[in-house]
């Protein structure tokens, strides 16, 4: 798919502007310049997401929509820690997850409906050295209905847009319809399902008629995807792991939604330390579970927490409170001679930029100003400094 001459061209021009390359057809009559511009653009765009793929000069990248829908190597490698044995990837796409599965599984079957994408994936997997992947052209559900093979894990990553291109959140509206596959789970098969970070967990559990486990997968403080594992042992109250792949110990919290519902909440005034939850905790809905005997919440609808003594195990960022006060520059200015501060707001009227404009502050510095509604339902500010734990 990429000739030796094209590989040399890519290596020579890999750092150049793809648009400028696309304008150089006359200077390079023997080269397919549009093809080269798109391949160089893909390598530049995906260098952080797919470093192993972009560093291999033989890899051929498909259309941008497939690049966008593909998992990152980091999240794909995490999914590979869940599977074993024989794996069936029914929504093959670009094949990043398939490649990760191939590192751990005995055999992987990749199924894709688009012939060009299937051929590209097969070519790329060969360039990456994988010999235990079988590539099938066809519909995933049809393949599953007709195959005599058995699989330990079946993987689905459905498209989350309808025919009009609008985002969808229900499984029945995905392409393919996830619910159509549930009857196909055999006694020995487990379904691993990747979904959008926007999905509501409680509704998803009900739609799937229970699951075994859920992972809220995050990387560098951003929720990337949600994974559901379903087998014949599914439950309506599964364990939920919040994962931060940027941490050495990636599991930052484990809990269930029923335990969250049963927990009594503790509301109180801000003390010496302020805590901002990891986004994965908020996505999982563990608002009360972050409270301990030491840590309390500032308001039932303000997802900020505080304690007198520093809690080094809180699942999120920790800040030392310098001073609190009303929404007024008079008490702040003594701490901010350059009027420079980072701003974060929770359950607060207006966005951070609105508060910055009102107080005539500049962005930056090593202090953070939090705007929030406190335990007395009053708007309040807290000037803080991040703790290095």
C-alpha positions in Angstrom: 0.0 0.0 0.0 3.0 2.2 0.4 5.9 1.8 -2.0 9.6 2.2 -1.1 9.6 5.6 -3.0 6.6 6.8 -1.0 8.2 5.7 2.3 11.3 7.8 1.4 9.0 10.8 0.6 7.2 10.5 3.9 10.4 10.2 5.9 11.8 13.3 4.1 8.7 15.4 4.5 7.2 14.1 7.8 7.6 17.4 9.6 6.3 19.6 6.8 2.9 21.3 6.5 0.6 18.7 4.7 -1.2 21.6 3.0 2.1 22.8 1.4 2.9 19.2 0.4 -0.5 19.0 -1.3 0.4 22.0 -3.4 3.7 20.4 -4.7 2.3 18.0 -7.3 4.1 19.6 -10.2 7.4 19.3 -8.4 6.9 15.6 -7.7 5.2 14.2 -10.9 6.0 10.5 -10.0 4.4 10.7 -6.5 0.8 10.5 -5.6 0.9 13.8 -3.7 -2.7 13.8 -2.3 -2.0 10.3 -0.9 1.3 11.5 0.6 -0.2 14.6 2.1 -3.0 12.6 3.8 -0.5 10.0 5.1 1.8 12.7 6.5 -1.1 14.6 8.1 -2.3 11.3 9.7 1.2 10.7 11.2 1.4 14.2 12.6 -2.1 14.1 14.0 -1.9 10.6 15.6 1.7 10.7 16.9 0.6 10.8 20.5 -2.5 8.6 20.1 -0.8 5.8 18.1 3.0 6.2 18.5 3.9 2.6 17.5 1.8 3.0 14.3 3.0 6.4 13.3 6.7 5.5 13.8 6.4 2.6 11.4 7.1 3.9 7.9 5.1 1.0 6.3 1.8 1.7 8.0 -1.0 3.0 5.8 -3.7 5.2 7.4 -7.3 5.0 6.4 -9.8 7.9 6.1 -9.9 10.4 8.9 -13.2 9.2 10.3 -11.6 5.8 11.0 -8.7 7.5 12.7 -11.0 9.5 14.9 -13.1 6.4 15.9 -10.0 4.3 16.7 -8.9 3.7 20.2 -5.6 5.1 21.4 -2.8 2.6 22.0 -3.0 3.3 25.7 -6.7 2.5 26.0 -6.4 -0.4 23.6 -3.6 -2.0 25.7 -5.8 -1.6 28.8 -8.7 -3.5 27.1 -6.2 -6.2 26.2 -5.6 -6.9 29.9 -9.3 -7.9 30.2 -9.4 -10.5 27.4 -7.8 -13.9 26.9 -8.1 -17.1 24.8 -9.9 -16.6 21.5 -11.3 -13.1 20.8 -13.8 -12.0 18.2 -13.7 -8.3 17.3 -17.0 -7.7 15.5 -16.5 -4.0 14.8 -12.9 -4.1 13.4 -12.5 -0.6 12.0 -8.9 0.5 11.9 -7.8 -2.5 14.0 -6.1 -0.8 16.9 -8.0 -2.8 19.5 -7.6 -5.9 17.4 -3.8 -5.5 17.4 -3.8 -5.0 21.2 -5.9 -8.1 21.7 -3.4 -10.1 19.5 -0.7 -9.4 22.1 -2.6 -11.2 24.8 -5.0 -13.6 23.1 -4.3 -16.9 21.4 -6.3 -16.0 18.3 -8.2 -12.9 17.2 -10.9 -12.8 14.5 -11.4 -9.3 13.0 -14.7 -8.6 11.2 -15.3 -5.5 9.1 -18.1 -4.6 6.6 -16.0 -2.2 4.5 -13.7 -4.0 2.2 -11.1 -1.1 1.9 -10.9 -0.8 5.7 -10.6 -4.6 6.1 -7.7 -4.7 3.6 -5.9 -1.8 5.2 -6.2 -3.4 8.6 -4.9 -6.7 7.3 -2.0 -4.9 5.7 -1.1 -2.9 8.8 -1.4 -5.8 11.1 1.1 -7.7 8.9 3.5 -4.7 9.0 3.3 -4.7 12.8 4.2 -8.4 12.9 0.9 -9.9 14.1 0.4 -13.5 12.8 -2.6 -14.6 15.0 -5.3 -12.3 13.4 -7.8 -13.6 10.9 -9.5 -10.9 8.8 -13.1 -11.4 7.7 -15.2 -9.2 5.4 -18.8 -9.1 6.4 -21.5 -8.2 8.9 -20.7 -8.9 12.5 -24.1 -10.3 13.6 -24.4 -12.4 10.4 -20.9 -13.8 11.1 -21.7 -14.7 14.7 -24.9 -16.4 13.6 -23.2 -18.6 11.0 -19.8 -19.4 12.6 -19.2 -22.7 14.3 -16.2 -21.3 16.1 -16.4 -20.5 19.8 -14.9 -17.4 21.5 -13.9 -16.6 25.0 -14.5 -12.8 24.4 -16.6 -11.0 21.9 -15.7 -7.3 21.5 -18.0 -4.6 20.2 -17.2 -0.9 19.6 -20.4 0.3 17.8 -20.6 3.6 15.9 -22.4 6.1 18.1 -23.9 8.2 15.3 -27.0 7.6 13.3 -27.5 7.9 9.5 -27.8 11.7 9.8 -24.5 11.9 11.7 -26.2 12.8 15.0 -24.8 11.4 18.2 -26.9 8.6 19.8 -26.8 7.4 23.4 -29.0 4.4 23.5 -27.6 1.0 22.6 -30.6 0.2 20.3 -29.7 3.4 18.3 -26.0 2.4 17.8 -24.7 0.8 14.6 -24.7 -2.1 15.0 -27.5 -2.4 17.6 -25.8 -3.8 20.6 -28.9 -5.4 22.0 -29.1 -7.7 18.9 -25.9 -9.4 20.1 -27.0 -10.2 23.7 -28.8 -13.5 22.8 -25.6 -14.6 21.1 -23.5 -14.7 24.3 -22.9 -18.4 24.9 -22.1 -20.0 28.3 -18.4 -19.6 27.8 -18.5 -16.2 26.0 -18.2 -12.8 27.5 -19.1 -9.6 25.8 -16.7 -6.6 26.1 -18.4 -3.4 25.1 -16.8 0.0 24.5 -19.1 3.0 24.7 -19.0 6.8 24.7 -18.0 8.7 27.8 -21.4 10.4 27.5 -23.4 7.3 28.3 -25.5 7.2 31.5 -24.3 4.2 33.5 -27.5 3.3 35.3 -29.5 3.4 32.1 -26.9 1.3 30.3 -27.0 -1.4 33.0 -30.8 -1.6 32.7 -30.6 -1.7 28.8 -28.1 -4.5 29.0 -30.1 -6.4 31.6 -27.2 -6.3 33.9 -23.4 -6.5 33.4 -20.5 -8.2 35.3 -18.3 -5.1 35.6 -17.8 -1.6 34.4 -14.6 0.4 33.8 -14.6 4.2 33.5 -11.3 4.6 31.6 -9.5 7.9 31.9 -6.1 9.2 30.6 -4.5 12.4 31.9 -7.6 13.5 33.8 -10.0 13.0 30.9 -12.6 10.3 30.6 -11.9 8.5 27.3 -14.3 5.6 27.2 -16.5 3.3 29.3 -16.2 -0.5 29.1 -18.9 -3.0 30.0 -18.2 -6.7 30.6 -21.3 -9.0 30.3 -21.6 -12.7 30.7 -24.2 -15.1 32.1 -23.2 -13.9 35.6 -24.4 -10.4 35.0 -25.8 -8.3 37.8 -27.8 -5.0 38.1 -25.3 -3.7 40.7 -21.8 -4.4 39.1 -18.5 -3.3 40.5 -17.3 -0.1 38.8 -13.6 0.7 38.6 -12.4 4.2 37.9 -9.2 3.9 35.9 -6.5 6.6 35.4 -4.1 5.1 32.9 -1.5 7.9 33.6 -1.0 6.5 37.1 1.2 3.6 38.0 -1.6 2.2 40.1 -4.3 2.8 37.6 -7.4 1.9 39.7 -8.2 5.1 41.7 -11.5 3.9 43.1 -13.8 0.8 43.1 -17.4 0.8 44.2 -21.0 0.1 43.3 -24.0 2.5 42.6 -26.1 0.8 45.3 -23.4 1.5 47.9 -23.3 5.1 46.7 -27.1 5.4 47.1 -27.1 4.0 50.6 -24.3 6.2 51.9 -25.3 9.2 54.0 -23.8 12.5 52.9 -21.9 14.9 55.2 -22.1 18.7 54.4 -20.1 21.3 56.1 -17.9 24.5 55.8 -14.6 24.6 54.0 -11.6 23.8 56.1 -7.8 23.7 55.6 -7.8 21.6 52.4 -10.0 21.6 49.3 -10.4 18.6 47.0 -11.5 18.6 43.3 -12.7 15.1 42.2 -11.1 13.2 39.3 -13.5 13.5 36.3 -13.8 9.7 36.3 -15.3 9.8 39.8 -17.9 12.3 38.6 -18.7 10.2 35.5 -19.2 7.1 37.7 -21.6 9.0 39.9 -19.5 8.4 43.1 -20.4 11.8 44.7 -21.0 10.6 48.2 -18.5 7.8 48.1 -15.6 10.3 48.2 -16.7 11.4 51.7 -14.9 9.8 54.6 -14.7 10.5 58.3 -12.2 13.2 57.5 -13.5 14.6 54.2 -16.9 16.3 53.8 -18.8 17.9 50.9 -19.3 21.7 50.7 -22.9 21.5 49.4 -25.1 18.7 48.1 -24.8 20.0 44.5 -21.3 21.3 44.8 -18.9 18.6 43.9 -16.0 20.0 46.0 -14.8 18.5 49.2 -12.8 19.7 52.2 -11.0 18.4 55.3 -9.0 19.8 58.3 -6.1 17.4 57.7 -4.7 16.5 54.3 -6.2 13.2 52.9 -3.5 11.9 50.6 -5.8 9.2 49.2 -8.5 11.4 47.9 -9.3 10.4 44.2 -8.6 13.8 42.7 -6.6 17.0 43.1 -5.8 18.4 46.5 -5.3 22.1 47.4 -4.3 24.0 50.5 -6.8 26.7 51.3 -5.1 30.2 51.7 -8.2 32.2 52.3 -11.9 32.3 51.6 -14.2 35.3 51.0 -17.0 36.8 49.0 -17.0 37.5 45.2 -14.9 40.6 45.6 -11.5 41.6 44.5 -10.7 43.6 47.7 -9.6 40.6 49.8 -8.0 38.8 46.9 -5.7 41.5 45.6 -3.2 41.2 48.6 -2.6 37.6 47.4 -2.5 38.4 43.7 -0.3 41.4 43.1 -0.2 40.5 39.4 -3.9 39.7 39.3 -2.9 36.3 37.9 -4.7 33.1 39.0 -6.3 29.9 37.6 -10.0 29.7 38.1 -12.4 26.8 38.6 -16.1 26.9 39.4 -18.6 24.4 40.7 -22.3 25.0 41.3 -21.6 28.7 40.7 -23.4 31.3 38.7 -21.4 31.8 35.5 -18.3 30.2 34.0 -14.7 30.7 35.0 -14.2 33.2 32.2 -17.2 35.2 33.6 -15.7 35.3 37.0 -12.3 36.3 35.6 -13.8 39.1 33.6 -15.8 40.4 36.6 -12.8 40.5 38.9 -10.5 41.7 36.1 -8.0 38.8 36.6 -5.5 37.2 34.3 -5.0 33.5 33.7 -2.0 31.6 35.0 0.2 31.5 38.0 0.5 28.8 40.7 -2.7 29.6 42.7 -6.2 28.4 41.9 -9.4 30.4 42.7 -12.5 28.2 43.3 -16.0 29.7 43.0 -18.7 27.6 44.5 -21.9 27.5 46.6 -21.1 26.6 50.2 -22.9 24.6 52.9 -25.2 27.6 53.7 -26.2 27.8 50.0 -24.2 31.0 49.6 -21.8 31.9 46.8 -18.2 31.9 48.0 -14.6 32.0 46.7 -11.6 30.1 48.0 -8.0 30.9 47.0 -5.8 27.8 47.1 -2.5 26.3 46.2 -2.2 22.8 44.8 -0.6 20.2 47.1 2.3 18.1 45.7 1.5 14.6 46.9 
